[in-house]
């Protein structure tokens, strides 16, 4: 049955499934920062703390991410739509458009994210036209912001009606 499934319909269905939005960063073998927008991100384990994300085999930085052994996942804040689109664009110096610095783990950390998870790669798994990277979380930073939501090809903060009222 999978051979006959319409790819466009699949994209429509997955695009209608609300997810968070991340930017994953690392440094290449020359020490230059690399990064891309990713919405294929999930928690895997609490003991040890582990997450996963996937990268398309056609992305120019795939070798950097699969060979470096570490990466940082930035869970974007609701007000970072422009940054999200910039890191999804091709042929642009993405890091010249934002404030960032190297962490103690030598990973590029972008300012303003809801949270940042620094990870060591534990395993990579080939899966169709993507590679899944599973990482152990080695450092966590969190800001008092609302995270970004991706739903029906739109990016934005989580609507206030989803938050229970606090008094």
Buried (B, 14 or more C-beta within 10 A) or exposed (E): EEEEEEEEEEEEEEBEEEBBBBBBBBBBEEEEBBBBBBBBBEEBEEEEBBBBBBBEEEBEBBEBBBEBEBBBBBBBBBBBBEBBEBBBEEEEEBBEBBEBEEBEBEBBBBEBBBBBBBBBBBEBEEEEEBBBBBBBBBBEBEEEBBBBBBBEEEBBBBEEEEEEEEE
